[in-house]
C-alpha cells in the first residue's frame, strides 16, 4: 500500500490544473486513515471454551 501511495504521490507532482478542495483533502485523509489504521478486532471472551466438559452419568 505504501508503494502505491508513493507512486501516486510522485505522479501527482506533474499534474497541472487540478485543484483539490478542502472537502476533497478531508476525504483523502479519511481514506488514508482507514487504509493505514484499520480497526482492531476485539477478542471474544473464551471462558466457556476453557472450562472442562461435563461428563455424562
C-alpha angles and dihedrals in degrees: 000000000000090000092053090049091050093050092049091046092052093045092049091060089072096048115107132193093023116121126185119212123219089257091053091049090051092051091050091049091050091050092049091050091050093050098044100036107038116184116270115244114235114233115236120242106258105189092118092056094049096051116097115257118256114250119232115238 
